[in-house]
């Protein structure tokens, strides 16, 4: 499935909202994802052993580690999904 392309103004809005709602640092998120609690909760697609939310957390870490001009359509799509889930 092809990733949606986002117009520049859409990218700006997604970027702004994502950084408004994702209020943990990379370090904090990495620490949280290592906890047993974070690994025990959430919905899992069979046969995956990792929950959807835990996988999303790993993607968020990757996104936070990129400079704005390094973000691609898949990153913006995930950022938009994160904003949708938390609002």
N, C-alpha and C positions, 0 to 999 in steps of 0.2 A: 504494500500500500504506500503510495507516495505521500510525503509530508506536505502539508499546506504551506504555501508561501504567504508571508505576511508583509503588508505594506509598511513603510517606514513609520508612519504614525501609529499603526497597530503595535509594532515592535516597541516603540517608546512607551505606550500605555501598558503593555504586558510587562516590560522591564520594571517600570515604576511600581506597579501593583505587586509584582513578585517580591521585590525588595522591601516593600511596605509590610507584607505579611510574613515573609521568611525572616524571622528575627533571631535566628541562632547563627553563630559563627560556624565556619567549617569545623573547627576544633570541637565545639560544643556538639554539633550534629554527629561527628565521628564518634565522640565519646558516648552519646546516647545510643547510637546504632550498635555499639558493642555490648550494651547491657542485655541481660537475660530478658528483662521486661519488654524491651523493644522487639526482641526476637520471638516472643511468645504470643504476641497479640496480632490481630489483623486477619483479613481474608487472604486465603491462598488459592491460587488456581492449581488444580491438580494437574500434574503430579509435583508441582513446584514446592520446595520446602521453605522458600522465602515468601513472606507476606507481600502483598501489593504495596503497602505503605512503606515497608522496609526497603524494597527495591526503589521506590520513589525517593526515599531519603538518600540513597546512594547516587541517584541521578542528580538530585539537588546539590550534593557535594561537588559533583563534576561541574555543574553549571556555575556554582559560586567560585570555582577555581579558574574560570575563564574570564578574560577581558571582554568587555561588551562587544568589541568588533570581531571576536572569535565565536560568538554565538551563531548557531545555525538554525534552520527551520525546525529541526527536531527539538532543539533546546527551547525555542519559543513555544512550541506546541506543549511541551511538558510544563513549562512555566505557567502557561495559561490554564492547564489542568490543575496545577497546584493552587492557583488563585481561586479557581472554581470550587475546589474542595473545601477551602478554608473560609469562604465567604458565604 
